[in-house]
Amino acid sequence: MEIEDKNGKNTHIIPGHYLLFVGFMFLGIAIGKLLGSVSIGTLVGMGLGFVAWGITTSIAKKNDK
């Protein structure tokens, strides 16, 4: 799914990417709860979510060419 911005460029915003980020965040919370530090688990989950988001966005951009 592509969304065009004001200049007519594709922004490659895919709704599933947000779910991927939030899913990693909650996974990090769960792991952090098991290890005893929810805040560290949340930060690690958010970091992994951003990395996964970037990877899937770059794959989506390559497939559009």
Backbone atoms as SQL, in Angstrom:
CREATE TABLE atoms (id INTEGER PRIMARY KEY, chain TEXT, resi INTEGER, resn TEXT, atom TEXT, x REAL, y REAL, z REAL);
INSERT INTO atoms VALUES
  (1, 'A', 1, 'MET', 'N', 0.843, -1.176, 0.000),
  (2, 'A', 1, 'MET', 'CA', 0.000, 0.000, 0.000),
  (3, 'A', 1, 'MET', 'C', 0.883, 1.231, 0.000),
  (4, 'A', 2, 'GLU', 'N', 0.592, 2.160, -0.882),
  (5, 'A', 2, 'GLU', 'CA', 1.373, 3.377, -0.955),
  (6, 'A', 2, 'GLU', 'C', 0.464, 4.570, -0.716),
  (7, 'A', 3, 'ILE', 'N', 0.999, 5.570, -0.081),
  (8, 'A', 3, 'ILE', 'CA', 0.271, 6.801, 0.162),
  (9, 'A', 3, 'ILE', 'C', 1.089, 7.927, -0.443),
  (10, 'A', 4, 'GLU', 'N', 0.443, 8.783, -1.236),
  (11, 'A', 4, 'GLU', 'CA', 1.162, 9.887, -1.849),
  (12, 'A', 4, 'GLU', 'C', 1.117, 11.107, -0.947),
  (13, 'A', 5, 'ASP', 'N', 2.248, 11.814, -0.889),
  (14, 'A', 5, 'ASP', 'CA', 2.274, 13.049, -0.120),
  (15, 'A', 5, 'ASP', 'C', 1.817, 14.213, -0.999),
  (16, 'A', 6, 'LYS', 'N', 1.995, 15.450, -0.532),
  (17, 'A', 6, 'LYS', 'CA', 1.517, 16.623, -1.269),
  (18, 'A', 6, 'LYS', 'C', 2.193, 16.773, -2.626),
  (19, 'A', 7, 'ASN', 'N', 3.433, 16.325, -2.747),
  (20, 'A', 7, 'ASN', 'CA', 4.182, 16.476, -3.984),
  (21, 'A', 7, 'ASN', 'C', 3.987, 15.309, -4.947),
  (22, 'A', 8, 'GLY', 'N', 3.138, 14.358, -4.595),
  (23, 'A', 8, 'GLY', 'CA', 2.880, 13.220, -5.460),
  (24, 'A', 8, 'GLY', 'C', 3.890, 12.101, -5.321),
  (25, 'A', 9, 'LYS', 'N', 4.749, 12.168, -4.308),
  (26, 'A', 9, 'LYS', 'CA', 5.740, 11.112, -4.103),
  (27, 'A', 9, 'LYS', 'C', 5.147, 10.024, -3.221),
  (28, 'A', 10, 'ASN', 'N', 5.543, 8.793, -3.476),
  (29, 'A', 10, 'ASN', 'CA', 5.087, 7.678, -2.645),
  (30, 'A', 10, 'ASN', 'C', 5.872, 7.674, -1.338),
  (31, 'A', 11, 'THR', 'N', 5.168, 7.517, -0.232),
  (32, 'A', 11, 'THR', 'CA', 5.823, 7.563, 1.071),
  (33, 'A', 11, 'THR', 'C', 6.058, 6.179, 1.669),
  (34, 'A', 12, 'HIS', 'N', 5.513, 5.138, 1.067),
  (35, 'A', 12, 'HIS', 'CA', 5.715, 3.753, 1.516),
  (36, 'A', 12, 'HIS', 'C', 5.291, 3.543, 2.963),
  (37, 'A', 13, 'ILE', 'N', 4.187, 4.142, 3.346),
  (38, 'A', 13, 'ILE', 'CA', 3.660, 3.925, 4.688),
  (39, 'A', 13, 'ILE', 'C', 2.714, 2.736, 4.628),
  (40, 'A', 14, 'ILE', 'N', 3.050, 1.691, 5.318),
  (41, 'A', 14, 'ILE', 'CA', 2.238, 0.484, 5.324),
  (42, 'A', 14, 'ILE', 'C', 1.697, 0.308, 6.734),
  (43, 'A', 15, 'PRO', 'N', 0.382, 0.214, 6.901),
  (44, 'A', 15, 'PRO', 'CA', -0.185, 0.116, 8.252),
  (45, 'A', 15, 'PRO', 'C', 0.370, -1.037, 9.074),
  (46, 'A', 16, 'GLY', 'N', 0.735, -2.125, 8.451),
  (47, 'A', 16, 'GLY', 'CA', 1.285, -3.262, 9.173),
  (48, 'A', 16, 'GLY', 'C', 2.605, -2.953, 9.866),
  (49, 'A', 17, 'HIS', 'N', 3.331, -1.945, 9.363),
  (50, 'A', 17, 'HIS', 'CA', 4.600, -1.585, 9.982),
  (51, 'A', 17, 'HIS', 'C', 4.393, -1.046, 11.388),
  (52, 'A', 18, 'TYR', 'N', 3.307, -0.302, 11.605),
  (53, 'A', 18, 'TYR', 'CA', 3.015, 0.198, 12.948),
  (54, 'A', 18, 'TYR', 'C', 2.716, -0.963, 13.886),
  (55, 'A', 19, 'LEU', 'N', 1.979, -1.944, 13.389),
  (56, 'A', 19, 'LEU', 'CA', 1.671, -3.110, 14.213),
  (57, 'A', 19, 'LEU', 'C', 2.939, -3.890, 14.544),
  (58, 'A', 20, 'LEU', 'N', 3.861, -3.941, 13.606),
  (59, 'A', 20, 'LEU', 'CA', 5.138, -4.611, 13.837),
  (60, 'A', 20, 'LEU', 'C', 5.904, -3.924, 14.965),
  (61, 'A', 21, 'PHE', 'N', 5.949, -2.593, 14.923),
  (62, 'A', 21, 'PHE', 'CA', 6.644, -1.832, 15.961),
  (63, 'A', 21, 'PHE', 'C', 5.996, -2.036, 17.327),
  (64, 'A', 22, 'VAL', 'N', 4.675, -1.915, 17.387),
  (65, 'A', 22, 'VAL', 'CA', 3.957, -2.074, 18.658),
  (66, 'A', 22, 'VAL', 'C', 4.092, -3.502, 19.180),
  (67, 'A', 23, 'GLY', 'N', 4.061, -4.474, 18.275),
  (68, 'A', 23, 'GLY', 'CA', 4.224, -5.867, 18.683),
  (69, 'A', 23, 'GLY', 'C', 5.580, -6.117, 19.320),
  (70, 'A', 24, 'PHE', 'N', 6.643, -5.569, 18.719),
  (71, 'A', 24, 'PHE', 'CA', 7.974, -5.718, 19.309),
  (72, 'A', 24, 'PHE', 'C', 8.050, -5.013, 20.657),
  (73, 'A', 25, 'MET', 'N', 7.365, -3.869, 20.787),
  (74, 'A', 25, 'MET', 'CA', 7.382, -3.151, 22.055),
  (75, 'A', 25, 'MET', 'C', 6.746, -3.997, 23.159),
  (76, 'A', 26, 'PHE', 'N', 5.588, -4.593, 22.860),
  (77, 'A', 26, 'PHE', 'CA', 4.929, -5.429, 23.865),
  (78, 'A', 26, 'PHE', 'C', 5.718, -6.702, 24.151),
  (79, 'A', 27, 'LEU', 'N', 6.375, -7.236, 23.134),
  (80, 'A', 27, 'LEU', 'CA', 7.242, -8.391, 23.355),
  (81, 'A', 27, 'LEU', 'C', 8.384, -8.020, 24.301),
  (82, 'A', 28, 'GLY', 'N', 8.948, -6.830, 24.099),
  (83, 'A', 28, 'GLY', 'CA', 9.996, -6.356, 24.996),
  (84, 'A', 28, 'GLY', 'C', 9.494, -6.160, 26.414),
  (85, 'A', 29, 'ILE', 'N', 8.253, -5.662, 26.562),
  (86, 'A', 29, 'ILE', 'CA', 7.667, -5.500, 27.896),
  (87, 'A', 29, 'ILE', 'C', 7.541, -6.855, 28.579),
  (88, 'A', 30, 'ALA', 'N', 7.060, -7.853, 27.830),
  (89, 'A', 30, 'ALA', 'CA', 6.881, -9.191, 28.408),
  (90, 'A', 30, 'ALA', 'C', 8.216, -9.795, 28.828),
  (91, 'A', 31, 'ILE', 'N', 9.217, -9.667, 27.974),
  (92, 'A', 31, 'ILE', 'CA', 10.540, -10.206, 28.312),
  (93, 'A', 31, 'ILE', 'C', 11.129, -9.446, 29.495),
  (94, 'A', 32, 'GLY', 'N', 10.949, -8.124, 29.500),
  (95, 'A', 32, 'GLY', 'CA', 11.445, -7.327, 30.617),
  (96, 'A', 32, 'GLY', 'C', 10.765, -7.677, 31.926),
  (97, 'A', 33, 'LYS', 'N', 9.476, -7.992, 31.852),
  (98, 'A', 33, 'LYS', 'CA', 8.747, -8.386, 33.059),
  (99, 'A', 33, 'LYS', 'C', 9.302, -9.704, 33.611),
  (100, 'A', 34, 'LEU', 'N', 9.628, -10.616, 32.712),
  (101, 'A', 34, 'LEU', 'CA', 10.210, -11.889, 33.150),
  (102, 'A', 34, 'LEU', 'C', 11.588, -11.692, 33.775),
  (103, 'A', 35, 'LEU', 'N', 12.346, -10.748, 33.230),
  (104, 'A', 35, 'LEU', 'CA', 13.705, -10.523, 33.728),
  (105, 'A', 35, 'LEU', 'C', 13.747, -9.531, 34.886),
  (106, 'A', 36, 'GLY', 'N', 12.630, -8.850, 35.156),
  (107, 'A', 36, 'GLY', 'CA', 12.577, -7.955, 36.304),
  (108, 'A', 36, 'GLY', 'C', 12.775, -6.484, 36.000),
  (109, 'A', 37, 'SER', 'N', 12.891, -6.103, 34.729),
  (110, 'A', 37, 'SER', 'CA', 13.071, -4.694, 34.381),
  (111, 'A', 37, 'SER', 'C', 12.213, -4.363, 33.170),
  (112, 'A', 38, 'VAL', 'N', 10.991, -3.905, 33.428),
  (113, 'A', 38, 'VAL', 'CA', 10.055, -3.629, 32.340),
  (114, 'A', 38, 'VAL', 'C', 10.538, -2.461, 31.485),
  (115, 'A', 39, 'SER', 'N', 11.135, -1.443, 32.109),
  (116, 'A', 39, 'SER', 'CA', 11.561, -0.267, 31.347),
  (117, 'A', 39, 'SER', 'C', 12.661, -0.616, 30.346),
  (118, 'A', 40, 'ILE', 'N', 13.615, -1.424, 30.752),
  (119, 'A', 40, 'ILE', 'CA', 14.683, -1.836, 29.831),
  (120, 'A', 40, 'ILE', 'C', 14.105, -2.710, 28.724),
  (121, 'A', 41, 'GLY', 'N', 13.191, -3.605, 29.078),
  (122, 'A', 41, 'GLY', 'CA', 12.550, -4.451, 28.071),
  (123, 'A', 41, 'GLY', 'C', 11.780, -3.641, 27.054),
  (124, 'A', 42, 'THR', 'N', 11.105, -2.578, 27.509),
  (125, 'A', 42, 'THR', 'CA', 10.362, -1.710, 26.598),
  (126, 'A', 42, 'THR', 'C', 11.310, -1.005, 25.642),
  (127, 'A', 43, 'LEU', 'N', 12.409, -0.483, 26.155),
  (128, 'A', 43, 'LEU', 'CA', 13.375, 0.206, 25.297),
  (129, 'A', 43, 'LEU', 'C', 13.999, -0.742, 24.279),
  (130, 'A', 44, 'VAL', 'N', 14.333, -1.944, 24.708),
  (131, 'A', 44, 'VAL', 'CA', 14.898, -2.929, 23.784),
  (132, 'A', 44, 'VAL', 'C', 13.863, -3.305, 22.731),
  (133, 'A', 45, 'GLY', 'N', 12.619, -3.515, 23.153),
  (134, 'A', 45, 'GLY', 'CA', 11.554, -3.841, 22.207),
  (135, 'A', 45, 'GLY', 'C', 11.315, -2.734, 21.200),
  (136, 'A', 46, 'MET', 'N', 11.357, -1.478, 21.660),
  (137, 'A', 46, 'MET', 'CA', 11.179, -0.351, 20.747),
  (138, 'A', 46, 'MET', 'C', 12.334, -0.274, 19.755),
  (139, 'A', 47, 'GLY', 'N', 13.543, -0.516, 20.236),
  (140, 'A', 47, 'GLY', 'CA', 14.699, -0.509, 19.341),
  (141, 'A', 47, 'GLY', 'C', 14.597, -1.585, 18.276),
  (142, 'A', 48, 'LEU', 'N', 14.220, -2.786, 18.685),
  (143, 'A', 48, 'LEU', 'CA', 14.042, -3.872, 17.710),
  (144, 'A', 48, 'LEU', 'C', 12.897, -3.560, 16.753),
  (145, 'A', 49, 'GLY', 'N', 11.850, -2.923, 17.266),
  (146, 'A', 49, 'GLY', 'CA', 10.724, -2.540, 16.412),
  (147, 'A', 49, 'GLY', 'C', 11.137, -1.545, 15.344),
  (148, 'A', 50, 'PHE', 'N', 11.960, -0.561, 15.718),
  (149, 'A', 50, 'PHE', 'CA', 12.435, 0.413, 14.735),
  (150, 'A', 50, 'PHE', 'C', 13.319, -0.250, 13.687),
  (151, 'A', 51, 'VAL', 'N', 14.165, -1.175, 14.100),
  (152, 'A', 51, 'VAL', 'CA', 15.022, -1.889, 13.148),
  (153, 'A', 51, 'VAL', 'C', 14.171, -2.709, 12.182),
  (154, 'A', 52, 'ALA', 'N', 13.187, -3.442, 12.715),
  (155, 'A', 52, 'ALA', 'CA', 12.312, -4.249, 11.859),
  (156, 'A', 52, 'ALA', 'C', 11.505, -3.362, 10.928),
  (157, 'A', 53, 'TRP', 'N', 11.068, -2.216, 11.417),
  (158, 'A', 53, 'TRP', 'CA', 10.305, -1.270, 10.602),
  (159, 'A', 53, 'TRP', 'C', 11.170, -0.772, 9.440),
  (160, 'A', 54, 'GLY', 'N', 12.419, -0.424, 9.733),
  (161, 'A', 54, 'GLY', 'CA', 13.321, 0.040, 8.688),
  (162, 'A', 54, 'GLY', 'C', 13.608, -1.029, 7.650),
  (163, 'A', 55, 'ILE', 'N', 13.793, -2.258, 8.090),
  (164, 'A', 55, 'ILE', 'CA', 14.070, -3.355, 7.158),
  (165, 'A', 55, 'ILE', 'C', 12.879, -3.597, 6.244),
  (166, 'A', 56, 'THR', 'N', 11.671, -3.655, 6.823),
  (167, 'A', 56, 'THR', 'CA', 10.494, -3.917, 5.989),
  (168, 'A', 56, 'THR', 'C', 10.199, -2.756, 5.054),
  (169, 'A', 57, 'THR', 'N', 10.490, -1.522, 5.472),
  (170, 'A', 57, 'THR', 'CA', 10.289, -0.371, 4.596),
  (171, 'A', 57, 'THR', 'C', 11.267, -0.411, 3.431),
  (172, 'A', 58, 'SER', 'N', 12.524, -0.770, 3.692),
  (173, 'A', 58, 'SER', 'CA', 13.500, -0.841, 2.607),
  (174, 'A', 58, 'SER', 'C', 13.153, -1.960, 1.630),
  (175, 'A', 59, 'ILE', 'N', 12.620, -3.065, 2.136),
  (176, 'A', 59, 'ILE', 'CA', 12.183, -4.147, 1.245),
  (177, 'A', 59, 'ILE', 'C', 11.020, -3.678, 0.383),
  (178, 'A', 60, 'ALA', 'N', 10.086, -2.927, 0.979),
  (179, 'A', 60, 'ALA', 'CA', 8.940, -2.420, 0.221),
  (180, 'A', 60, 'ALA', 'C', 9.398, -1.457, -0.866),
  (181, 'A', 61, 'LYS', 'N', 10.397, -0.627, -0.578),
  (182, 'A', 61, 'LYS', 'CA', 10.904, 0.317, -1.577),
  (183, 'A', 61, 'LYS', 'C', 11.596, -0.417, -2.721),
  (184, 'A', 62, 'LYS', 'N', 12.361, -1.475, -2.406),
  (185, 'A', 62, 'LYS', 'CA', 13.047, -2.234, -3.450),
  (186, 'A', 62, 'LYS', 'C', 12.056, -2.950, -4.356),
  (187, 'A', 63, 'ASN', 'N', 10.947, -3.432, -3.790),
  (188, 'A', 63, 'ASN', 'CA', 9.961, -4.158, -4.584),
  (189, 'A', 63, 'ASN', 'C', 9.164, -3.245, -5.499),
  (190, 'A', 64, 'ASP', 'N', 9.157, -1.935, -5.234),
  (191, 'A', 64, 'ASP', 'CA', 8.414, -0.999, -6.075),
  (192, 'A', 64, 'ASP', 'C', 9.165, -0.635, -7.341),
  (193, 'A', 65, 'LYS', 'N', 10.463, -0.882, -7.385),
  (194, 'A', 65, 'LYS', 'CA', 11.257, -0.480, -8.556),
  (195, 'A', 65, 'LYS', 'C', 11.030, -1.388, -9.723);
